[in-house]
Amino acid sequence: MSQLTALPREIAGVRIPDSALAQKAVDLTFRVSPAVVWTHVLRTFVFGSLVGRAQKMRYDEELFFLGAVLHDLGLTAEFRGAQRFEVVGADAADAFLKDQGVDPERREIIWDAIALHTSVGIVTRKRPEIALVHIGAGIDVVGLELDKLPPALVSETIEKLPRYDFNRAFYAVLVETIAQAPQSATMTWMAEIANEHIPGCPCPSLASRLKASPFKE
């Protein structure tokens, strides 16, 4: 029995897509992710959907769902790699979708949604399916504009998709991911975490790179 059948058909008034491809994407995420991650990616979809509805956005629901559900594959033990986790996850999702026969144009949208989901100030300029992954994740991770969502719907979402001590547990996942490939954090938003938690981390920040520039200004 597919693991998707364990999910409600609707959360906070948001329908959970149940196409064969959506089911396979959820099954993959359930299989490779700790609970703190798979519940996060599903809340990303619900919270993003609530924003999309409030702003009367028109978008492809399945594309957004796939981008949301697959957006943190790069944080899992099965898919971690040498590049920054957003790109690793985008590549893993693209390989999965290619195996499922998804056409290149749709795969490209999902790749962008995943690779750009932490790119503040850039990704919201992209098409809704891409922007909403960033928006939903931002709400769930740091509470970005959480106060604009109806509190009752937020509570229902968390009741059905528990946070599992999210702040501590998700941070631990980030540290563990960086530890596998410290260089992947170089000059990214992860560099601060890497330098604080990974002894001898070879991941300088942009500031340190500028100070060490070989040019004599």
Long-range contacts (C-beta under 8 A, 24 or more apart in sequence): 2-26, 2-27, 3-27, 3-30, 3-31, 7-42, 8-160, 11-42, 11-46, 11-156, 11-157, 11-160, 11-161, 12-46, 12-50, 12-153, 12-154, 12-156, 12-157, 12-160, 13-50, 13-153, 14-45, 14-46, 14-49, 14-50, 14-53, 15-61, 16-42, 16-45, 16-65, 17-61, 17-62, 17-65, 19-62, 21-62, 21-66, 21-100, 21-102, 22-62, 22-65, 22-66, 22-69, 24-100, 25-65, 25-66, 25-69, 25-70, 25-96, 26-69, 28-70, 28-73, 28-96, 29-69, 29-70, 29-73, 32-73, 32-76, 32-77, 32-78, 32-79, 33-72, 33-73, 33-75, 33-76, 34-76, 34-169, 34-173, 35-162, 35-164, 36-163, 36-164, 36-165, 36-166, 36-169, 36-170, 36-173, 37-72, 37-75, 37-76, 37-170, 37-173, 39-161, 39-162, 39-163, 39-164, 40-72, 40-137, 40-140, 40-141, 40-166, 40-170, 41-68, 41-69, 41-70, 41-71, 41-72, 42-68, 42-69, 42-161, 43-136, 43-140, 43-157, 43-158, 43-161, 44-68, 44-71, 44-133, 44-136, 44-137, 44-139, 44-140, 45-69, 45-136, 46-136, 46-157, 46-161, 47-135, 47-136, 47-139, 47-140, 47-149, 47-154, 47-157, 48-132, 48-133, 48-135, 48-136, 48-137, 48-139, 49-132, 49-136, 50-149, 50-150, 50-153, 51-132, 51-135, 51-136, 51-139, 51-148, 51-149, 52-128, 52-132, 54-148, 57-128, 57-132, 58-128, 59-127, 59-128, 59-129, 59-132, 60-129, 63-106, 63-109, 63-110, 63-113, 63-129, 64-113, 64-128, 64-129, 64-132, 64-133, 66-93, 66-97, 66-110, 67-93, 67-109, 67-110, 67-113, 67-114, 67-117, 67-129, 67-130, 67-132, 67-133, 68-113, 68-132, 68-133, 68-136, 68-137, 70-96, 70-110, 70-114, 71-113, 71-114, 71-117, 71-133, 71-137, 73-114, 74-114, 74-177, 75-173, 75-174, 75-177, 80-177, 80-180, 80-181, 81-181, 81-184, 82-181, 82-183, 82-184, 83-181, 83-184, 84-184, 84-185, 84-188, 84-190, 85-177, 85-184, 85-190, 86-114, 86-115, 86-116, 86-117, 86-118, 87-115, 88-184, 89-114, 89-115, 90-114, 90-115, 118-189, 140-166, 141-170, 178-203
